[in-house]
Amino acid sequence: MEERQKKIIFLKGKKVNLRPLRKATDFESCLRWINDCEVNQYLATYLPMSEQKEEEWFDKTSKSSDNIVFAIEVSDVLNGGMPIGLIGLHNINWKDRTAVTGAVIGEKEYWNQGYGTDAKMLILEYAFNTLNLHKICSSVVEFNKRSLQYNLHCGYKLEGTERKQVFKRGRYWDKYILGVFKNDWLPVWRTYQKTGKVKEKI
């Protein structure tokens, strides 16, 4: 009971909790994910990440006023449990009220089970209803069909395509630009609160 009382939960969802990063417990997992080719193929990174560089990222993120990054934990993880991924609001523009979302589920056994969707719905609720942001943007590489679909299911709209923009897997791919306003997201949120799904039929 004492351990549970000490547990930090910043945002509580249906399947996951979002909490601030803890360098002492999260560092090794993050370093492993960013150097896993099955994981980082969906990220912007392409160089090996050393411990020194990862430490610099942790330190910079903790001091940033325009980047908010959360660890994703499954709801039943006890105090001290390792995260399954990260999600964040990046490049926050406090004048125009915009930000960019980025997410990674690093523990591959949790892929395709709704954990990323729950984390995304939580961070959008925080962005719109707490931070009063106006628009949230995202981008997806053409071959990442899973990420494209889950963004669309969460209310994002396709706004454009940067043709042959990203070099991965030995060739160039299109990059899709997406955005969501509160009015687009709110009906999805209401459905999700009632049914646990982002669409009535999915």
N, C-alpha and C positions, 0 to 999 in steps of 0.2 A: 504494500500500500504506500509506503514511504517513497519508493522509487516512482510509482505512478504520479504522486503528487508533485514530484520534482520535474516531470516531463514538460517540455516546452511545446505548446501547440499555438501557432499564430493564427492559422486558418484551418478549420475543421471541415472536411468534406464527407462524402458518402463512403469513399474507399480509401482516401488518403488524407494525411495531414500535411500542411506546409509549415515549415519552421525556419528560423534563421540558420544560416550555415554555421557549423562548428568546425573550426580548423583541426582541433585535436582529434575528432572522431570521423570527419568526413574527408579528410585530405587523401588518404590512401585509396578510397573508393573512386574519388574524382580523378585521381591520377591514372588509375587502372582503366576507367571508362574512356578517357581522352586518348589513350594509347591503344585502344581496342579497335582494330580496323572494321569490325562489323558494326560498331557504334559510331565511330567518327566519320564513316562514309556519308552520314547524314548531316554532318556539321561543317562549318566553314574551315575548320582547322585541317592541316595537311602535313604538318611537321611533327616530329616526335616531341613530346612534352617532358622536359626534365623536371626533377623535384624543385629546383630553384625557380624555374619559370612558373610552375604551379603555385608555389608559395607567394610569388609576386602577384599572381592573379587573385589569390585569396585576400592578400593584404590590400590590394587596390580596390577590390569589390567592397570590402568592409567599410571603406572610407568614402565611397562614391555617393553622390547625391542624385545622380541621374541613372543609376542602375540598382534595381532591387532584386536580389536573387534568393530563392528559397530552396531548401532541401525538400524532396518529396519522400514521405514515409508512408507505408501502408498503415491503416488506422490502428491495427493491433500491435504495432511495434512497441516494445517496452522502452523505458528510458535507457538511452545509450545505444539503441539499435541503429544500424547503419542505414542510410537512405537508399532508395532504389533509383533516384534520379534528381534532376535539378529543373527548375523553371524560373523564369525571370521576366521582369519588365526592363527593357534596355533603352538607352538613348532617350530618356524621358525629357520632353520639351515642356517645361512648366508654363510657358507663355501660350503655346498653341494647343496644349493639353493632349499631346500625342505620345505614344511609346511603341516600342517593338517588342513582341513576345518571342521568347526562345525557350525551348524545352528539350530535355533528353531523358529517356528512361534508360539508364545505364545497365541495370540488371536485366539481362535478356529474357529470363524466365517470366518476367512481368509484362512482356510485349503482348499487344493485342488482347488485353483483358480489361480495358476501360480505365486503367490507372492514369494514363496521360490525359484522357478526356476529363476525368474528375479534377485533376490538377489544373487544367486549362479553364474549366468553368469557375473554379475557385479564384484563380488569379484575375479573371475578367470581372467577377463580382467585386473584388477588391479594387481593381482599376477604375471601374465605373462608379461604384457606390461609396467608396471611401476616398479615393484620390481625386474623384471628379474629373477623370480624364475624358477627352472628347472622342478620340479615335485610337484604336489599337491596330497596329500593322504586323504583318508577318511575311515571310517569303519561304518558298519551298522549291527544291530542285525537282526537275521533271520526273526522275525515277522514284522519288519518295512518295509513292501513291498513298501510303498509309497516313502520312502527315497531311497531305492535301485533303483527303477525305475527312479527317477528324477536324481540321480547321473549318471546312465548309459546314460540317454538322454543327459546329459551335457558333455559327452565325456569320462567319467571314464570307466576304464576296470577292470573287476574282476581279482584280482591277487592271491587270495588264500582264504581259509576258515579255521578259527580256530574252530575246532569242539567242541560243547558243552562248550563254553567258558564263556557265560554270564548267570547268574541266574536271571530270571525275571518271574513274573506271576506264581511262584511256580514250575518252572522247568528250565532246562538248555537249552540254545539255541546256535546255531552256530553264529559266528561273521564273516561277510564278509569283506575282506580287498580289497580296491579299490585304483586306482591311475590314474592320468591323466597327460599327457605331453602336451605342447603347440601345437604340431602338431596334436594331437588327438582332442584337443578342438577347434582349429581354424576353421575347416569347420563347426562345430556346431555353432560357434559364427557368422560366415558369414550368415548362414541360419537364425539364430535368428534375426540378424540385418535387414534382408530383409522381413521376414515373421512374426516375433513375436513368432515363434515356434522354438523349438529346433530340430525338424525333419520336413521334407517336408510334410510328412503324419503322423499324430499322433492321 
